[in-house]
């Protein structure tokens, strides 16, 4: 899957940026779609992915190392500042706050949900 990196437009729009990267949309479009330009919750994330043809695993899984991740994953990270949405795709981390990275941004706890395009 091709991901075009999007930096979060505001400190509260990491979820919108992750959705925009995966769905090939703009954060502004996602804010309008959700009717929300602030923090997104898990329900909003899952509903939006599913409405756009993605499988999202039901279960949140804890992860320590990048090798444990599936090819595409929605990440929930406890960063020093806050809980934060991020994205992993095919060996690369696309973090709306920290940029494109080879490993997780600094996080005390890390969780993921597998994402897949539905056939």
C-alpha positions in Angstrom: 0.0 0.0 0.0 1.3 3.5 -0.9 1.1 5.9 2.0 1.6 9.7 1.5 2.7 11.1 4.9 0.4 13.8 6.4 1.5 15.8 9.4 -1.4 16.4 11.9 -2.9 19.9 11.2 -3.3 20.5 14.9 -2.1 18.7 18.1 -5.6 17.2 18.4 -5.9 15.8 14.9 -3.6 12.7 14.9 -6.6 10.4 14.2 -7.8 12.5 11.3 -4.2 12.5 9.8 -4.0 8.7 10.2 -7.4 8.2 8.5 -6.4 10.6 5.7 -3.1 8.8 5.1 -4.7 5.3 4.8 -7.8 6.5 2.8 -6.0 8.9 0.5 -8.0 11.9 1.7 -7.2 15.2 3.3 -7.4 15.8 7.1 -10.0 18.5 6.3 -12.1 16.0 4.5 -11.9 13.6 7.4 -12.8 16.3 9.9 -15.9 17.2 7.8 -16.8 13.5 7.4 -16.6 13.0 11.2 -18.0 16.3 12.2 -15.0 16.5 14.5 -11.8 18.5 14.4 -10.6 17.4 17.8 -9.6 14.1 19.3 -11.0 11.0 17.6 -12.0 7.9 19.6 -11.6 4.2 18.7 -15.3 4.0 17.6 -14.8 6.8 15.1 -11.5 5.3 13.8 -13.0 1.8 13.3 -16.3 3.1 11.8 -14.5 5.2 9.3 -12.0 2.5 8.2 -14.9 0.0 7.8 -17.1 2.4 5.9 -14.3 2.8 3.4 -13.8 -1.0 2.9 -11.1 -1.8 5.4 -11.1 -4.8 7.8 -10.2 -3.7 11.3 -9.4 -6.3 13.9 -11.8 -6.2 16.9 -9.1 -6.9 19.5 -6.5 -4.4 20.7 -3.1 -6.1 20.9 -0.1 -5.0 22.9 3.2 -4.8 21.0 6.8 -4.2 22.0 8.8 -4.6 18.8 8.0 -3.7 15.2 8.6 -7.3 14.1 5.4 -8.2 15.9 3.2 -5.9 13.7 1.1 -7.0 10.7 1.8 -5.3 7.4 -0.7 -2.5 8.1 -1.7 -1.4 11.6 -3.5 1.3 13.4 -1.3 2.2 16.5 -2.4 3.6 19.8 0.7 4.9 21.7 1.2 6.3 25.2 3.7 9.0 24.3 5.2 11.4 27.0 2.6 14.0 26.1 -0.6 12.0 25.6 -2.3 8.9 24.1 -1.7 9.2 20.3 -2.8 7.6 17.1 -0.1 6.5 14.6 0.2 4.3 11.6 2.5 1.4 10.6 2.7 0.2 7.0 5.2 -2.4 5.5 8.1 -1.7 7.8 7.7 2.1 8.1 6.0 4.2 10.8 4.0 7.2 9.7 3.5 9.3 12.8 1.3 12.4 12.4 3.4 14.2 15.0 6.9 12.8 14.7 7.2 12.1 10.9 8.2 9.1 8.9 10.3 6.7 11.1 12.0 3.3 11.2 10.7 2.5 14.7 8.1 3.5 17.2 8.2 7.1 18.5 9.0 7.2 22.2 6.1 5.4 24.0 5.5 3.8 27.4 2.8 1.5 26.1 2.0 0.5 22.5 -1.1 -1.2 21.1 -2.3 -2.0 17.6 -5.3 -3.1 15.5 -4.6 -4.9 12.3 -5.9 -3.2 9.1 -6.5 -4.8 5.7 -8.2 -3.8 2.5 -11.3 -5.9 2.1 -11.3 -7.8 -1.2 
